[in-house]
Amino acid sequence: MLLLQLSAGQGPAECALAVAKAVPILHREATALEVRLQLLEEETGPRPGTLRSVLLGLHGEQGKALAAAWSGTMQWVCPSPFRAGYGRKNWFFSGTLYELPEALPNSQVRFETLRASGAGGQHVNTTDSAVRATHLATGISVKVQNERSQHANKRIALMLLAKRLKDLGEQASNTARAERRLQHHQLERGNAIRSFHGPGFDERS
């Protein structure tokens, strides 16, 4: 499975709003290419309706082509919707493609099941389908509740744990983990591969 992360890095709330606005467009393009998107992780932004980052799984033959269209720095040109009269109009976010490593074997992981819940403590469903998976050797854990099936959430949790362990290994050798951290915290201003404009987030070539 391929992973695509959209990130506002350490940009202000406007950059996090751009990420949130980009997600529906990404979904429309995925539908057109017959690619199924699977939400794996998301980090909410500093204001309601914004996203600091979102991590999506891509399923389908055209997944890599879709990800390629969203890999790099992207620009949103619009007056700030949060700060009236603010001079800056250019907001940046990034897309990064990752290839997920093979999932960990069950024997290396402790699973806990819990009730999936949404914002404000509202239950997503009435079964204990959410899963917390902890890697026994390192103590690293993830919680997954995106799927209604406990089995599906366990499968995703194993893959995410494998990814985090791979990231740690790469951090030790100062390679791709460091690059991802820089990608998340320092977006390249300029040379945007896609440009969106105005409150409607309309794309221009």
Helices and strands as residue ranges (DSSP letters): E 2-7, H 13-32, E 36-44, E 51-59, H 63-69, E 72-77, E 90-99, G 106-108, E 109-114, G 119-121, E 130-135, E 141-144, H 150-172, H 176-185, E 194-197, E 202-204
